[in-house]
Amino acid sequence: MKNRKWMLSAGMVLVLGLLLFVGYQWWAPSLSAQTLTEEEANKAALAKYPGDIIKTTKTKDEYQIDMQLETGVYHIRINAENGEVISIKRETESKEGTSEKTPDEKTTETPPKQLTPKEIEALIASQGDLQSLEFVEENGKAYYQAVVSKNNEKITLKLDQFTGEITSKTKEAASIITESEAMAIAEAHVKGEADDVEFVQPPEQTPYYLIEAELADGEDVIVQVDAYTKAVKSVTREEDTEDDED
């Protein structure tokens, strides 16, 4: 009888010991896990989503980070122990469009693509005749700056580099170039020597200069130069003009 009680007691001790061992194995990892610091949590977020940290707050087992990305402000939840992203939500979306997604469900949003000069030219074709176009970077901002002429006005445009939206428009009355400037433009265009110039002002039309020039081979041409934009409108052989008059 005593042996039986002893065996029963020994069995209970063995079972209790086994339970304690299993329990320790279960809880030991969590007891030894190290919680990330705020700096480590921020680095984990930045590694996945390059941007600017706005605010970081910590709850019992997670960090909640607000970040400014190129596509808006995002609220990111980070596991405080392993640095894994729990969820990400864009705060700037409308209430109907806001959705919280797990890392496996989230979609990657590509940054906007900068427009090319050719694309900008196409967008502003209706603004006037393009005189110049350049990409400007100043004070940490970048944009396209175009100068066009329309209705005898010089118009300076500033355009968003990604959307092509006109953010600024400045107008000023265009000035008529001088005869000397018109002759120099004609000479450079045909690589000849100008010997006569005439200013023409058609009714309700843009004025222009007609410059007679002699080419290196002795041929005479007439060059038409816009008096406002300095653009060469046409080059005509003098003999063709005489034939038309006949």
Kinemage of the C-alpha trace (Angstrom):
@kinemage 1
@onewidth
@group {chain A} dominant
@subgroup {mainchain}
@vectorlist {calphas} color= white
{ca met a 1} P 0.000 0.000 0.000
{ca lys a 2} L 2.832 2.351 0.896
{ca asn a 3} L 4.634 1.484 -2.320
{ca arg a 4} L 1.539 2.305 -4.294
{ca lys a 5} L 1.222 5.731 -2.646
{ca trp a 6} L 4.890 6.376 -3.228
{ca met a 7} L 4.596 5.531 -6.908
{ca leu a 8} L 1.519 7.755 -7.245
{ca ser a 9} L 3.362 10.654 -5.607
{ca ala a 10} L 6.407 10.123 -7.794
{ca gly a 11} L 4.183 10.101 -10.891
{ca met a 12} L 2.561 13.411 -9.895
{ca val a 13} L 5.957 14.977 -9.308
{ca leu a 14} L 7.118 13.774 -12.710
{ca val a 15} L 4.022 15.193 -14.457
{ca leu a 16} L 4.399 18.498 -12.615
{ca gly a 17} L 8.048 18.673 -13.591
{ca leu a 18} L 7.188 17.993 -17.228
{ca leu a 19} L 4.554 20.743 -17.218
{ca leu a 20} L 7.019 23.196 -15.726
{ca phe a 21} L 9.622 22.289 -18.342
{ca val a 22} L 7.156 22.738 -21.243
{ca gly a 23} L 5.911 25.999 -19.797
{ca tyr a 24} L 9.429 27.338 -19.498
{ca gln a 25} L 10.217 26.406 -23.086
{ca trp a 26} L 7.053 28.219 -24.200
{ca trp a 27} L 7.583 31.421 -22.237
{ca ala a 28} L 11.371 31.681 -22.303
{ca pro a 29} L 11.616 33.247 -25.806
{ca ser a 30} L 9.127 35.972 -24.972
{ca leu a 31} L 10.817 36.687 -21.664
{ca ser a 32} L 14.193 37.018 -23.337
{ca ala a 33} L 12.971 39.022 -26.383
{ca gln a 34} L 14.393 42.517 -26.562
{ca thr a 35} L 12.069 45.405 -27.425
{ca leu a 36} L 13.285 47.670 -30.233
{ca thr a 37} L 14.234 51.226 -29.386
{ca glu a 38} L 12.407 54.081 -31.069
{ca glu a 39} L 15.442 54.729 -33.278
{ca glu a 40} L 15.561 51.061 -34.353
{ca ala a 41} L 11.832 51.092 -35.134
{ca asn a 42} L 12.245 54.228 -37.245
{ca lys a 43} L 15.156 52.631 -39.132
{ca ala a 44} L 13.033 49.548 -39.813
{ca ala a 45} L 10.270 51.723 -41.261
{ca leu a 46} L 12.678 53.818 -43.355
{ca ala a 47} L 14.308 50.692 -44.759
{ca lys a 48} L 10.981 49.670 -46.284
{ca tyr a 49} L 9.513 53.102 -47.062
{ca pro a 50} L 12.071 55.898 -47.709
{ca gly a 51} L 10.591 59.182 -46.542
{ca asp a 52} L 10.461 61.576 -43.594
{ca ile a 53} L 9.411 60.547 -40.076
{ca ile a 54} L 6.726 62.899 -38.737
{ca lys a 55} L 5.908 61.257 -35.402
{ca thr a 56} L 6.619 57.995 -33.559
{ca thr a 57} L 4.620 56.691 -30.601
{ca lys a 58} L 4.915 53.385 -28.698
{ca thr a 59} L 2.191 51.193 -27.251
{ca lys a 60} L 2.672 47.962 -25.286
{ca asp a 61} L 3.908 45.812 -28.161
{ca glu a 62} L 4.141 48.026 -31.237
{ca tyr a 63} L 5.359 51.338 -32.598
{ca gln a 64} L 3.011 53.619 -34.543
{ca ile a 65} L 4.847 55.824 -37.014
{ca asp a 66} L 3.516 58.662 -39.180
{ca met a 67} L 5.649 59.139 -42.316
{ca gln a 68} L 5.630 61.600 -45.201
{ca leu a 69} L 6.179 59.723 -48.467
{ca glu a 70} L 6.024 61.087 -52.010
{ca thr a 71} L 2.444 59.908 -52.396
{ca gly a 72} L 1.138 61.217 -49.072
{ca val a 73} L 1.205 60.780 -45.297
{ca tyr a 74} L 1.130 57.173 -44.083
{ca his a 75} L 0.399 55.610 -40.665
{ca ile a 76} L 2.628 52.552 -40.163
{ca arg a 77} L 2.411 50.002 -37.333
{ca ile a 78} L 5.693 48.214 -36.476
{ca asn a 79} L 6.104 45.143 -34.258
{ca ala a 80} L 8.150 46.358 -31.280
{ca glu a 81} L 10.080 43.085 -30.978
{ca asn a 82} L 11.042 42.073 -34.519
{ca gly a 83} L 10.561 45.298 -36.516
{ca glu a 84} L 8.089 43.712 -38.942
{ca val a 85} L 5.388 45.938 -40.481
{ca ile a 86} L 1.986 45.032 -39.076
{ca ser a 87} L -0.018 47.350 -41.309
{ca ile a 88} L 0.219 50.533 -43.380
{ca lys a 89} L -2.531 53.054 -44.052
{ca arg a 90} L -2.482 56.240 -46.141
{ca glu a 91} L -3.970 59.048 -44.078
{ca thr a 92} L -4.471 61.482 -46.965
{ca glu a 93} L -7.007 59.308 -48.808
{ca ser a 94} L -10.735 59.985 -48.526
{ca lys a 95} L -12.594 58.101 -45.836
{ca glu a 96} L -14.178 55.796 -48.415
{ca gly a 97} L -10.821 55.105 -50.051
{ca thr a 98} L -8.825 54.545 -46.857
{ca ser a 99} L -7.999 50.930 -46.229
{ca glu a 100} L -5.657 49.248 -43.783
{ca lys a 101} L -3.563 46.496 -45.292
{ca thr a 102} L -1.141 43.945 -43.976
{ca pro a 103} L 2.373 43.884 -45.498
{ca asp a 104} L 1.369 40.955 -47.747
{ca glu a 105} L -1.630 42.875 -49.096
{ca lys a 106} L -0.135 46.337 -49.547
{ca thr a 107} L 0.603 47.615 -53.030
{ca thr a 108} L 3.758 49.437 -54.108
{ca glu a 109} L 3.151 52.967 -55.348
{ca thr a 110} L 5.736 54.186 -57.843
{ca pro a 111} L 6.957 57.783 -57.529
{ca pro a 112} L 5.789 60.260 -60.184
{ca lys a 113} L 7.910 60.451 -63.335
{ca gln a 114} L 9.445 63.737 -64.465
{ca leu a 115} L 8.170 64.956 -67.832
{ca thr a 116} L 10.638 65.335 -70.697
{ca pro a 117} L 11.220 68.692 -72.489
{ca lys a 118} L 9.370 67.273 -75.535
{ca glu a 119} L 6.337 66.466 -73.381
{ca ile a 120} L 6.412 69.975 -71.897
{ca glu a 121} L 6.616 71.502 -75.391
{ca ala a 122} L 3.530 69.553 -76.443
{ca leu a 123} L 1.607 70.689 -73.360
{ca ile a 124} L 2.298 74.401 -73.927
{ca ala a 125} L 1.917 74.426 -77.711
{ca ser a 126} L -1.304 76.423 -77.414
{ca gln a 127} L 0.334 79.084 -75.210
{ca gly a 128} L 2.306 80.619 -78.088
{ca asp a 129} L 5.486 80.246 -80.102
{ca leu a 130} L 8.172 78.679 -77.947
{ca gln a 131} L 11.286 80.824 -77.577
{ca ser a 132} L 13.163 78.944 -74.868
{ca leu a 133} L 12.717 76.084 -72.395
{ca glu a 134} L 14.958 75.170 -69.467
{ca phe a 135} L 14.901 73.008 -66.348
{ca val a 136} L 15.519 75.125 -63.243
{ca glu a 137} L 16.619 74.022 -59.760
{ca glu a 138} L 16.712 76.669 -57.030
{ca asn a 139} L 16.109 76.833 -53.272
{ca gly a 140} L 15.439 73.104 -53.134
{ca lys a 141} L 12.705 73.302 -55.783
{ca ala a 142} L 12.762 72.212 -59.418
{ca tyr a 143} L 10.519 73.235 -62.318
{ca tyr a 144} L 10.455 73.921 -66.045
{ca gln a 145} L 10.601 77.538 -67.247
{ca ala a 146} L 9.408 78.341 -70.753
{ca val a 147} L 9.289 81.614 -72.661
{ca val a 148} L 6.698 81.917 -75.449
{ca ser a 149} L 5.451 84.777 -77.609
{ca lys a 150} L 1.844 85.408 -78.556
{ca asn a 151} L -0.029 88.491 -79.776
{ca asn a 152} L 3.118 90.588 -79.539
{ca glu a 153} L 3.609 89.580 -75.914
{ca lys a 154} L 6.463 87.745 -74.239
{ca ile a 155} L 5.075 85.221 -71.748
{ca thr a 156} L 7.192 83.457 -69.109
{ca leu a 157} L 5.722 80.211 -67.779
{ca lys a 158} L 6.702 78.086 -64.792
{ca leu a 159} L 5.512 74.483 -64.992
{ca asp a 160} L 5.375 71.546 -62.575
{ca gln a 161} L 8.077 69.049 -63.574
{ca phe a 162} L 5.794 66.047 -63.005
{ca thr a 163} L 2.334 67.185 -64.171
{ca gly a 164} L 3.147 70.027 -66.567
{ca glu a 165} L 0.698 72.262 -64.711
{ca ile a 166} L 1.380 75.981 -65.211
{ca thr a 167} L 2.116 77.358 -61.742
{ca ser a 168} L 3.084 80.878 -62.813
{ca lys a 169} L 2.504 83.053 -65.893
{ca thr a 170} L 4.090 86.463 -66.458
{ca lys a 171} L 3.353 88.648 -69.468
{ca glu a 172} L 5.238 91.592 -70.856
{ca ala a 173} L 4.989 93.506 -74.106
{ca ala a 174} L 7.446 92.170 -76.654
{ca ser a 175} L 9.874 94.625 -78.207
{ca ile a 176} L 10.597 94.885 -81.906
{ca ile a 177} L 14.152 93.998 -82.856
{ca thr a 178} L 16.269 96.516 -84.711
{ca glu a 179} L 17.232 96.347 -88.398
{ca ser a 180} L 20.796 95.489 -87.409
{ca glu a 181} L 19.588 92.558 -85.297
{ca ala a 182} L 17.380 91.313 -88.133
{ca met a 183} L 20.286 91.494 -90.606
{ca ala a 184} L 22.583 89.620 -88.222
{ca ile a 185} L 19.964 86.889 -87.768
{ca ala a 186} L 19.540 86.533 -91.544
{ca glu a 187} L 23.302 86.391 -92.150
{ca ala a 188} L 23.795 83.706 -89.518
{ca his a 189} L 20.898 81.646 -90.906
{ca val a 190} L 21.976 81.594 -94.578
{ca lys a 191} L 25.707 82.096 -93.953
{ca gly a 192} L 25.778 85.057 -96.319
{ca glu a 193} L 26.093 88.836 -96.325
{ca ala a 194} L 23.055 91.099 -95.917
{ca asp a 195} L 22.971 94.179 -98.150
{ca asp a 196} L 19.428 95.532 -97.789
{ca val a 197} L 16.560 95.381 -95.267
{ca glu a 198} L 12.893 96.380 -95.281
{ca phe a 199} L 10.445 96.592 -92.352
{ca val a 200} L 6.922 95.349 -93.171
{ca gln a 201} L 3.875 96.005 -90.974
{ca pro a 202} L 0.802 94.166 -92.376
{ca pro a 203} L -2.596 95.232 -90.986
{ca glu a 204} L -3.509 93.242 -87.860
{ca gln a 205} L -0.540 90.929 -88.361
{ca thr a 206} L 2.861 90.499 -86.773
{ca pro a 207} L 5.483 92.792 -88.358
{ca tyr a 208} L 8.574 91.338 -89.981
{ca tyr a 209} L 11.778 92.230 -91.791
{ca leu a 210} L 12.721 91.279 -95.360
{ca ile a 211} L 16.486 91.072 -95.689
{ca glu a 212} L 18.283 90.700 -98.995
{ca ala a 213} L 21.430 88.641 -98.615
{ca glu a 214} L 24.129 87.312 -100.936
{ca leu a 215} L 25.356 83.765 -100.415
{ca ala a 216} L 28.940 82.581 -100.740
{ca asp a 217} L 28.226 81.248 -104.265
{ca gly a 218} L 26.874 84.628 -105.351
{ca glu a 219} L 23.200 83.674 -105.223
{ca asp a 220} L 20.812 86.291 -103.822
{ca val a 221} L 18.096 85.324 -101.331
{ca ile a 222} L 15.416 87.131 -99.327
{ca val a 223} L 15.109 86.178 -95.668
{ca gln a 224} L 11.941 86.908 -93.679
{ca val a 225} L 12.562 87.466 -89.953
{ca asp a 226} L 9.794 87.929 -87.356
{ca ala a 227} L 10.238 91.371 -85.794
{ca tyr a 228} L 9.176 90.139 -82.343
{ca thr a 229} L 10.314 86.540 -81.993
{ca lys a 230} L 13.471 86.807 -84.176
{ca ala a 231} L 12.393 83.603 -85.896
{ca val a 232} L 13.332 83.075 -89.561
{ca lys a 233} L 9.993 82.557 -91.323
{ca ser a 234} L 11.234 81.854 -94.810
{ca val a 235} L 14.189 81.985 -97.212
{ca thr a 236} L 13.384 82.718 -100.859
{ca arg a 237} L 15.676 82.964 -103.848
{ca glu a 238} L 15.456 86.436 -105.362
{ca glu a 239} L 14.950 85.072 -108.874
{ca asp a 240} L 11.901 83.102 -107.681
{ca thr a 241} L 10.419 86.340 -106.343
{ca glu a 242} L 11.030 88.073 -109.678
{ca asp a 243} L 9.375 85.195 -111.552
{ca asp a 244} L 6.301 85.472 -109.314
{ca glu a 245} L 6.056 89.195 -110.044
{ca asp a 246} L 6.221 88.560 -113.815
